[in-house]
Amino acid sequence: MKRILLRTLVGLLIIAALSYPVDWAVWKLRVSHGNGMGKVQVISVVAAEMKNNKEEYYLGDVNVVDCSYSLFPQAGSGACWWLQRHRQVVDRY
Protein backbone atom coordinates (compact mmCIF):
# COMPACT_ATOMS: atom_id res chain seq x y z
CA MET A 1 0.00 0.00 0.00
CA LYS A 2 2.80 2.41 0.89
CA ARG A 3 4.56 1.64 -2.39
CA ILE A 4 1.49 2.56 -4.44
CA LEU A 5 1.04 5.78 -2.49
CA LEU A 6 4.72 6.67 -2.90
CA ARG A 7 4.66 6.00 -6.65
CA THR A 8 1.50 8.08 -7.05
CA LEU A 9 3.04 10.94 -5.11
CA VAL A 10 6.27 10.81 -7.14
CA GLY A 11 4.25 10.72 -10.36
CA LEU A 12 2.22 13.77 -9.34
CA LEU A 13 5.39 15.66 -8.42
CA ILE A 14 6.94 14.87 -11.81
CA ILE A 15 3.81 16.04 -13.61
CA ALA A 16 3.74 19.24 -11.55
CA ALA A 17 7.44 19.91 -12.21
CA LEU A 18 7.10 19.40 -15.98
CA SER A 19 3.79 21.19 -16.56
CA TYR A 20 5.15 24.76 -16.62
CA PRO A 21 8.16 24.10 -18.93
CA VAL A 22 5.97 22.14 -21.36
CA ASP A 23 3.33 24.90 -21.29
CA TRP A 24 6.05 27.50 -21.96
CA ALA A 25 7.45 25.50 -24.91
CA VAL A 26 3.99 25.08 -26.47
CA TRP A 27 3.27 28.79 -25.96
CA LYS A 28 6.60 29.76 -27.58
CA LEU A 29 5.74 27.55 -30.57
CA ARG A 30 2.35 29.29 -30.84
CA VAL A 31 3.99 32.73 -30.63
CA SER A 32 6.40 31.80 -33.42
CA HIS A 33 3.38 30.97 -35.60
CA GLY A 34 1.67 34.24 -34.65
CA ASN A 35 -1.22 33.05 -32.49
CA GLY A 36 0.17 32.83 -28.94
CA MET A 37 -1.29 36.11 -27.67
CA GLY A 38 -4.82 37.47 -27.50
CA LYS A 39 -6.84 40.35 -26.07
CA VAL A 40 -9.64 40.42 -23.49
CA GLN A 41 -11.85 43.30 -22.35
CA VAL A 42 -11.60 43.81 -18.58
CA ILE A 43 -13.82 46.08 -16.47
CA SER A 44 -12.20 47.82 -13.53
CA VAL A 45 -14.30 48.47 -10.43
CA VAL A 46 -13.18 50.66 -7.51
CA ALA A 47 -14.37 49.63 -4.04
CA ALA A 48 -14.26 52.44 -1.47
CA GLU A 49 -14.56 51.62 2.22
CA MET A 50 -17.32 53.38 4.08
CA LYS A 51 -18.27 53.53 7.75
CA ASN A 52 -19.63 50.46 9.55
CA ASN A 53 -17.59 48.06 7.37
CA LYS A 54 -19.56 48.84 4.23
CA GLU A 55 -18.21 49.31 0.72
CA GLU A 56 -19.35 51.43 -2.16
CA TYR A 57 -18.51 50.38 -5.71
CA TYR A 58 -17.70 52.71 -8.59
CA LEU A 59 -17.58 51.44 -12.15
CA GLY A 60 -14.26 52.23 -13.78
CA ASP A 61 -12.96 51.98 -17.31
CA VAL A 62 -13.21 49.11 -19.75
CA ASN A 63 -9.68 48.18 -20.78
CA VAL A 64 -8.39 45.79 -23.41
CA VAL A 65 -5.71 43.61 -21.82
CA ASP A 66 -3.16 41.36 -23.52
CA CYS A 67 -3.34 37.69 -22.60
CA SER A 68 -1.50 34.50 -23.50
CA TYR A 69 -3.06 31.32 -24.88
CA SER A 70 -1.50 29.02 -22.30
CA LEU A 71 -2.28 27.31 -19.01
CA PHE A 72 -0.04 29.63 -16.97
CA PRO A 73 0.56 33.40 -17.34
CA GLN A 74 3.36 34.05 -19.87
CA ALA A 75 5.26 37.20 -20.92
CA GLY A 76 3.78 39.26 -18.08
CA SER A 77 0.24 38.69 -19.34
CA GLY A 78 -2.46 36.60 -17.73
CA ALA A 79 -3.76 33.42 -19.29
CA CYS A 80 -6.69 34.09 -21.65
CA TRP A 81 -8.84 31.30 -20.19
CA TRP A 82 -8.53 32.91 -16.74
CA LEU A 83 -9.17 36.50 -17.87
CA GLN A 84 -12.22 35.51 -19.92
CA ARG A 85 -13.80 34.05 -16.79
CA HIS A 86 -12.72 36.89 -14.48
CA ARG A 87 -13.42 40.07 -16.42
CA GLN A 88 -13.95 42.32 -13.40
CA VAL A 89 -10.91 43.68 -11.59
CA VAL A 90 -11.73 45.18 -8.18
CA ASP A 91 -9.36 47.81 -6.78
CA ARG A 92 -9.88 48.45 -3.07
CA TYR A 93 -9.00 51.81 -1.55
N, CA, C and O atoms as a GROMACS GRO file, in nm:
protein
  372
    1MET      N    1   0.082  -0.120   0.000
    1MET     CA    2   0.000   0.000   0.000
    1MET      C    3   0.087   0.126   0.000
    1MET      O    4   0.060   0.221  -0.073
    2LYS      N    5   0.192   0.124   0.083
    2LYS     CA    6   0.280   0.241   0.089
    2LYS      C    7   0.352   0.262  -0.043
    2LYS      O    8   0.376   0.376  -0.083
    3ARG      N    9   0.386   0.154  -0.111
    3ARG     CA   10   0.456   0.164  -0.239
    3ARG      C   11   0.368   0.231  -0.345
    3ARG      O   12   0.416   0.313  -0.422
    4ILE      N   13   0.242   0.196  -0.348
    4ILE     CA   14   0.149   0.256  -0.444
    4ILE      C   15   0.133   0.405  -0.414
    4ILE      O   16   0.133   0.488  -0.506
    5LEU      N   17   0.118   0.438  -0.288
    5LEU     CA   18   0.104   0.578  -0.249
    5LEU      C   19   0.229   0.658  -0.283
    5LEU      O   20   0.219   0.771  -0.331
    6LEU      N   21   0.346   0.600  -0.259
    6LEU     CA   22   0.472   0.667  -0.290
    6LEU      C   23   0.488   0.688  -0.440
    6LEU      O   24   0.529   0.796  -0.483
    7ARG      N   25   0.456   0.587  -0.519
    7ARG     CA   26   0.466   0.600  -0.665
    7ARG      C   27   0.368   0.705  -0.719
    7ARG      O   28   0.401   0.780  -0.810
    8THR      N   29   0.249   0.708  -0.663
    8THR     CA   30   0.150   0.808  -0.705
    8THR      C   31   0.199   0.948  -0.671
    8THR      O   32   0.187   1.039  -0.753
    9LEU      N   33   0.253   0.964  -0.552
    9LEU     CA   34   0.304   1.094  -0.511
    9LEU      C   35   0.421   1.139  -0.598
    9LEU      O   36   0.427   1.255  -0.638
   10VAL      N   37   0.513   1.049  -0.627
   10VAL     CA   38   0.627   1.082  -0.714
   10VAL      C   39   0.578   1.117  -0.854
   10VAL      O   40   0.627   1.211  -0.916
   11GLY      N   41   0.481   1.043  -0.904
   11GLY     CA   42   0.425   1.072  -1.036
   11GLY      C   43   0.360   1.210  -1.041
   11GLY      O   44   0.379   1.283  -1.138
   12LEU      N   45   0.286   1.245  -0.939
   12LEU     CA   46   0.222   1.377  -0.934
   12LEU      C   47   0.326   1.489  -0.925
   12LEU      O   48   0.309   1.594  -0.987
   13LEU      N   49   0.432   1.466  -0.850
   13LEU     CA   50   0.539   1.566  -0.842
   13LEU      C   51   0.610   1.585  -0.976
   13LEU      O   52   0.643   1.698  -1.013
   14ILE      N   53   0.632   1.477  -1.048
   14ILE     CA   54   0.694   1.487  -1.181
   14ILE      C   55   0.604   1.563  -1.277
   14ILE      O   56   0.651   1.648  -1.353
   15ILE      N   57   0.475   1.532  -1.273
   15ILE     CA   58   0.381   1.604  -1.361
   15ILE      C   59   0.377   1.753  -1.326
   15ILE      O   60   0.375   1.838  -1.415
   16ALA      N   61   0.375   1.783  -1.198
   16ALA     CA   62   0.374   1.924  -1.155
   16ALA      C   63   0.501   1.995  -1.196
   16ALA      O   64   0.497   2.111  -1.238
   17ALA      N   65   0.616   1.928  -1.186
   17ALA     CA   66   0.744   1.991  -1.221
   17ALA      C   67   0.758   2.012  -1.371
   17ALA      O   68   0.826   2.106  -1.413
   18LEU      N   69   0.696   1.929  -1.452
   18LEU     CA   70   0.710   1.940  -1.598
   18LEU      C   71   0.600   2.022  -1.664
   18LEU      O   72   0.613   2.060  -1.780
   19SER      N   73   0.492   2.052  -1.592
   19SER     CA   74   0.379   2.119  -1.656
   19SER      C   75   0.413   2.261  -1.702
   19SER      O   76   0.374   2.299  -1.813
   20TYR      N   77   0.483   2.339  -1.620
   20TYR     CA   78   0.515   2.476  -1.662
   20TYR      C   79   0.613   2.480  -1.778
   20TYR      O   80   0.588   2.554  -1.873
   21PRO      N   81   0.726   2.405  -1.778
   21PRO     CA   82   0.816   2.410  -1.893
   21PRO      C   83   0.750   2.362  -2.023
   21PRO      O   84   0.777   2.418  -2.129
   22VAL      N   85   0.666   2.262  -2.015
   22VAL     CA   86   0.596   2.214  -2.136
   22VAL      C   87   0.499   2.320  -2.184
   22VAL      O   88   0.490   2.345  -2.305
   23ASP      N   89   0.426   2.383  -2.092
   23ASP     CA   90   0.333   2.490  -2.129
   23ASP      C   91   0.409   2.606  -2.194
   23ASP      O   92   0.362   2.663  -2.292
   24TRP      N   93   0.525   2.641  -2.140
   24TRP     CA   94   0.605   2.750  -2.196
   24TRP      C   95   0.653   2.715  -2.337
   24TRP      O   96   0.650   2.800  -2.426
   25ALA      N   97   0.697   2.591  -2.359
   25ALA     CA   98   0.745   2.550  -2.491
   25ALA      C   99   0.631   2.552  -2.594
   25ALA      O  100   0.651   2.596  -2.707
   26VAL      N  101   0.514   2.506  -2.555
   26VAL     CA  102   0.399   2.508  -2.647
   26VAL      C  103   0.360   2.652  -2.677
   26VAL      O  104   0.328   2.685  -2.791
   27TRP      N  105   0.362   2.738  -2.575
   27TRP     CA  106   0.327   2.878  -2.596
   27TRP      C  107   0.427   2.946  -2.689
   27TRP      O  108   0.388   3.023  -2.777
   28LYS      N  109   0.559   2.918  -2.670
   28LYS     CA  110   0.660   2.976  -2.758
   28LYS      C  111   0.639   2.931  -2.902
   28LYS      O  112   0.657   3.011  -2.994
   29LEU      N  113   0.602   2.806  -2.922
   29LEU     CA  114   0.574   2.755  -3.057
   29LEU      C  115   0.454   2.829  -3.117
   29LEU      O  116   0.456   2.864  -3.235
   30ARG      N  117   0.351   2.853  -3.036
   30ARG     CA  118   0.235   2.929  -3.084
   30ARG      C  119   0.272   3.072  -3.119
   30ARG      O  120   0.226   3.125  -3.220
   31VAL      N  121   0.356   3.136  -3.036
   31VAL     CA  122   0.398   3.273  -3.063
   31VAL      C  123   0.478   3.279  -3.192
   31VAL      O  124   0.463   3.374  -3.269
   32SER      N  125   0.562   3.179  -3.218
   32SER     CA  126   0.640   3.180  -3.342
   32SER      C  127   0.552   3.166  -3.466
   32SER      O  128   0.590   3.209  -3.575
   33HIS      N  129   0.433   3.107  -3.448
   33HIS     CA  130   0.338   3.097  -3.560
   33HIS      C  131   0.238   3.212  -3.561
   33HIS      O  132   0.153   3.218  -3.650
   34GLY      N  133   0.248   3.303  -3.464
   34GLY     CA  134   0.167   3.424  -3.465
   34GLY      C  135   0.034   3.416  -3.393
   34GLY      O  136  -0.046   3.509  -3.406
   35ASN      N  137   0.007   3.311  -3.318
   35ASN     CA  138  -0.122   3.304  -3.250
   35ASN      C  139  -0.108   3.267  -3.102
   35ASN      O  140  -0.192   3.195  -3.049
   36GLY      N  141  -0.004   3.314  -3.035
   36GLY     CA  142   0.017   3.283  -2.894
   36GLY      C  143  -0.040   3.386  -2.799
   36GLY      O  144  -0.052   3.361  -2.679
   37MET      N  145  -0.077   3.504  -2.852
   37MET     CA  146  -0.129   3.611  -2.767
   37MET      C  147  -0.269   3.650  -2.813
   37MET      O  148  -0.304   3.634  -2.930
   38GLY      N  149  -0.348   3.701  -2.719
   38GLY     CA  150  -0.482   3.747  -2.750
   38GLY      C  151  -0.514   3.873  -2.671
   38GLY      O  152  -0.428   3.929  -2.604
   39LYS      N  153  -0.640   3.917  -2.680
   39LYS     CA  154  -0.684   4.036  -2.607
   39LYS      C  155  -0.820   4.006  -2.545
   39LYS      O  156  -0.904   3.939  -2.603
   40VAL      N  157  -0.839   4.060  -2.423
   40VAL     CA  158  -0.964   4.042  -2.349
   40VAL      C  159  -1.005   4.176  -2.291
   40VAL      O  160  -0.920   4.250  -2.241
   41GLN      N  161  -1.135   4.208  -2.297
   41GLN     CA  162  -1.184   4.330  -2.235
   41GLN      C  163  -1.206   4.305  -2.085
   41GLN      O  164  -1.272   4.208  -2.046
   42VAL      N  165  -1.151   4.393  -2.002
   42VAL     CA  166  -1.160   4.381  -1.858
   42VAL      C  167  -1.221   4.509  -1.802
   42VAL      O  168  -1.183   4.619  -1.842
   43ILE      N  169  -1.316   4.494  -1.710
   43ILE     CA  170  -1.382   4.608  -1.647
   43ILE      C  171  -1.318   4.630  -1.511
   43ILE      O  172  -1.307   4.537  -1.431
   44SER      N  173  -1.276   4.752  -1.485
   44SER     CA  174  -1.220   4.782  -1.352
   44SER      C  175  -1.329   4.844  -1.265
   44SER      O  176  -1.406   4.928  -1.309
   45VAL      N  177  -1.333   4.799  -1.141
   45VAL     CA  178  -1.430   4.847  -1.043
   45VAL      C  179  -1.351   4.894  -0.922
   45VAL      O  180  -1.260   4.825  -0.876
   46VAL      N  181  -1.385   5.012  -0.869
   46VAL     CA  182  -1.318   5.066  -0.751
   46VAL      C  183  -1.411   5.047  -0.631
   46VAL      O  184  -1.527   5.089  -0.634
   47ALA      N  185  -1.360   4.983  -0.526
   47ALA     CA  186  -1.437   4.963  -0.404
   47ALA      C  187  -1.382   5.057  -0.296
   47ALA      O  188  -1.266   5.047  -0.256
   48ALA      N  189  -1.466   5.148  -0.251
   48ALA     CA  190  -1.426   5.244  -0.147
   48ALA      C  191  -1.488   5.202  -0.014
   48ALA      O  192  -1.607   5.172  -0.006
   49GLU      N  193  -1.406   5.200   0.089
   49GLU     CA  194  -1.456   5.162   0.222
   49GLU      C  195  -1.536   5.278   0.282
   49GLU      O  196  -1.498   5.394   0.272
   50MET      N  197  -1.646   5.242   0.343
   50MET     CA  198  -1.732   5.338   0.408
   50MET      C  199  -1.736   5.305   0.558
   50MET      O  200  -1.668   5.213   0.604
   51LYS      N  201  -1.813   5.380   0.632
   51LYS     CA  202  -1.827   5.353   0.774
   51LYS      C  203  -1.905   5.222   0.796
   51LYS      O  204  -1.975   5.174   0.707
   52ASN      N  205  -1.891   5.167   0.914
   52ASN     CA  206  -1.963   5.046   0.955
   52ASN      C  207  -1.931   4.926   0.865
   52ASN      O  208  -2.017   4.842   0.838
   53ASN      N  209  -1.806   4.918   0.819
   53ASN     CA  210  -1.759   4.806   0.737
   53ASN      C  211  -1.839   4.785   0.609
   53ASN      O  212  -1.859   4.671   0.566
   54LYS      N  213  -1.885   4.892   0.550
   54LYS     CA  214  -1.957   4.884   0.423
   54LYS      C  215  -1.865   4.930   0.312
   54LYS      O  216  -1.766   5.000   0.335
   55GLU      N  217  -1.898   4.890   0.190
   55GLU     CA  218  -1.822   4.931   0.072
   55GLU      C  219  -1.914   4.990  -0.032
   55GLU      O  220  -2.030   4.949  -0.045
   56GLU      N  221  -1.862   5.085  -0.104
   56GLU     CA  222  -1.935   5.143  -0.216
   56GLU      C  223  -1.854   5.119  -0.342
   56GLU      O  224  -1.732   5.138  -0.342
   57TYR      N  225  -1.920   5.076  -0.448
   57TYR     CA  226  -1.851   5.038  -0.571
   57TYR      C  227  -1.873   5.143  -0.679
   57TYR      O  228  -1.984   5.193  -0.698
   58TYR      N  229  -1.765   5.175  -0.748
   58TYR     CA  230  -1.770   5.271  -0.859
   58TYR      C  231  -1.719   5.201  -0.984
   58TYR      O  232  -1.610   5.143  -0.984
   59LEU      N  233  -1.797   5.206  -1.089
   59LEU     CA  234  -1.758   5.144  -1.215
   59LEU      C  235  -1.646   5.224  -1.279
   59LEU      O  236  -1.657   5.346  -1.293
   60GLY      N  237  -1.540   5.156  -1.318
   60GLY     CA  238  -1.426   5.223  -1.378
   60GLY      C  239  -1.428   5.208  -1.529
   60GLY      O  240  -1.534   5.199  -1.591
   61ASP      N  241  -1.310   5.206  -1.586
   61ASP     CA  242  -1.296   5.198  -1.731
   61ASP      C  243  -1.302   5.054  -1.780
   61ASP      O  244  -1.280   4.959  -1.704
   62VAL      N  245  -1.332   5.040  -1.908
   62VAL     CA  246  -1.321   4.911  -1.975
   62VAL      C  247  -1.189   4.913  -2.051
   62VAL      O  248  -1.169   4.997  -2.140
   63ASN      N  249  -1.100   4.823  -2.017
   63ASN     CA  250  -0.968   4.818  -2.078
   63ASN      C  251  -0.952   4.689  -2.159
   63ASN      O  252  -1.009   4.586  -2.124
   64VAL      N  253  -0.876   4.697  -2.264
   64VAL     CA  254  -0.839   4.579  -2.341
   64VAL      C  255  -0.701   4.536  -2.294
   64VAL      O  256  -0.605   4.613  -2.302
   65VAL      N  257  -0.692   4.412  -2.244
   65VAL     CA  258  -0.571   4.361  -2.182
   65VAL      C  259  -0.514   4.248  -2.268
   65VAL      O  260  -0.589   4.166  -2.320
   66ASP      N  261  -0.381   4.246  -2.282
   66ASP     CA  262  -0.316   4.136  -2.352
   66ASP      C  263  -0.322   4.011  -2.266
   66ASP      O  264  -0.315   4.019  -2.143
   67CYS      N  265  -0.334   3.895  -2.332
   67CYS     CA  266  -0.334   3.769  -2.260
   67CYS      C  267  -0.262   3.664  -2.344
   67CYS      O  268  -0.243   3.682  -2.464
   68SER      N  269  -0.222   3.557  -2.280
   68SER     CA  270  -0.150   3.450  -2.350
   68SER      C  271  -0.237   3.326  -2.357
   68SER      O  272  -0.306   3.291  -2.261
   69TYR      N  273  -0.234   3.258  -2.472
   69TYR     CA  274  -0.306   3.132  -2.488
   69TYR      C  275  -0.220   3.020  -2.432
   69TYR      O  276  -0.149   2.951  -2.504
   70SER      N  277  -0.229   3.004  -2.300
   70SER     CA  278  -0.150   2.902  -2.230
   70SER      C  279  -0.219   2.870  -2.098
   70SER      O  280  -0.314   2.937  -2.058
   71LEU      N  281  -0.171   2.767  -2.031
   71LEU     CA  282  -0.228   2.731  -1.901
   71LEU      C  283  -0.186   2.828  -1.792
   71LEU      O  284  -0.266   2.862  -1.704
   72PHE      N  285  -0.061   2.873  -1.797
   72PHE     CA  286  -0.004   2.963  -1.697
   72PHE      C  287   0.019   3.100  -1.759
   72PHE      O  288   0.034   3.109  -1.881
   73PRO      N  289   0.023   3.208  -1.680
   73PRO     CA  290   0.056   3.340  -1.734
   73PRO      C  291   0.196   3.339  -1.797
   73PRO      O  292   0.290   3.285  -1.739
   74GLN      N  293   0.208   3.399  -1.915
   74GLN     CA  294   0.336   3.405  -1.987
   74GLN      C  295   0.359   3.548  -2.032
   74GLN      O  296   0.263   3.621  -2.059
   75ALA      N  297   0.484   3.589  -2.040
   75ALA     CA  298   0.526   3.720  -2.092
   75ALA      C  299   0.461   3.836  -2.016
   75ALA      O  300   0.434   3.940  -2.075
   76GLY      N  301   0.436   3.819  -1.888
   76GLY     CA  302   0.378   3.926  -1.808
   76GLY      C  303   0.229   3.947  -1.831
   76GLY      O  304   0.172   4.044  -1.780
   77SER      N  305   0.166   3.859  -1.907
   77SER     CA  306   0.024   3.869  -1.934
   77SER      C  307  -0.047   3.750  -1.873
   77SER      O  308   0.010   3.641  -1.864
   78GLY      N  309  -0.169   3.770  -1.830
   78GLY     CA  310  -0.246   3.660  -1.773
   78GLY      C  311  -0.288   3.560  -1.879
   78GLY      O  312  -0.284   3.591  -1.999
   79ALA      N  313  -0.327   3.444  -1.837
   79ALA     CA  314  -0.376   3.342  -1.929
   79ALA      C  315  -0.516   3.382  -1.977
   79ALA      O  316  -0.599   3.426  -1.898
   80CYS      N  317  -0.540   3.365  -2.108
   80CYS     CA  318  -0.669   3.409  -2.165
   80CYS      C  319  -0.787   3.335  -2.102
   80CYS      O  320  -0.891   3.396  -2.078
   81TRP      N  321  -0.772   3.206  -2.076
   81TRP     CA  322  -0.884   3.130  -2.019
   81TRP      C  323  -0.922   3.185  -1.882
   81TRP      O  324  -1.039   3.181  -1.845
   82TRP      N  325  -0.825   3.235  -1.806
   82TRP     CA  326  -0.853   3.291  -1.674
   82TRP      C  327  -0.919   3.428  -1.687
   82TRP      O  328  -1.018   3.456  -1.620
   83LEU      N  329  -0.864   3.514  -1.773
   83LEU     CA  330  -0.917   3.650  -1.787
   83LEU      C  331  -1.057   3.651  -1.848
   83LEU      O  332  -1.137   3.738  -1.815
   84GLN      N  333  -1.089   3.555  -1.934
   84GLN     CA  334  -1.222   3.551  -1.992
   84GLN      C  335  -1.327   3.514  -1.888
   84GLN      O  336  -1.444   3.550  -1.902
   85ARG      N  337  -1.287   3.443  -1.785
   85ARG     CA  338  -1.380   3.405  -1.679
   85ARG      C  339  -1.382   3.504  -1.563
   85ARG      O  340  -1.475   3.503  -1.482
   86HIS      N  341  -1.282   3.590  -1.556
   86HIS     CA  342  -1.272   3.689  -1.448
   86HIS      C  343  -1.250   3.827  -1.509
   86HIS      O  344  -1.140   3.883  -1.501
   87ARG      N  345  -1.354   3.881  -1.568
   87ARG     CA  346  -1.342   4.007  -1.642
   87ARG      C  347  -1.348   4.130  -1.553
   87ARG      O  348  -1.314   4.240  -1.599
   88GLN      N  349  -1.390   4.117  -1.430
   88GLN     CA  350  -1.395   4.232  -1.340
   88GLN      C  351  -1.271   4.233  -1.250
   88GLN      O  352  -1.237   4.133  -1.187
   89VAL      N  353  -1.206   4.349  -1.246
   89VAL     CA  354  -1.091   4.368  -1.159
   89VAL      C  355  -1.133   4.471  -1.054
   89VAL      O  356  -1.167   4.584  -1.088
   90VAL      N  357  -1.130   4.431  -0.927
   90VAL     CA  358  -1.173   4.518  -0.818
   90VAL      C  359  -1.049   4.577  -0.750
   90VAL      O  360  -0.963   4.504  -0.701
   91ASP      N  361  -1.041   4.710  -0.749
   91ASP     CA  362  -0.936   4.781  -0.678
   91ASP      C  363  -0.997   4.835  -0.548
   91ASP      O  364  -1.098   4.906  -0.551
   92ARG      N  365  -0.937   4.800  -0.436
   92ARG     CA  366  -0.988   4.844  -0.307
   92ARG      C  367  -0.903   4.958  -0.253
   92ARG      O  368  -0.780   4.949  -0.249
   93TYR      N  369  -0.969   5.066  -0.212
   93TYR     CA  370  -0.900   5.181  -0.155
   93TYR      C  371  -0.952   5.209  -0.017
   93TYR      O  372  -0.906   5.303   0.048
   0.00000   0.00000   0.00000
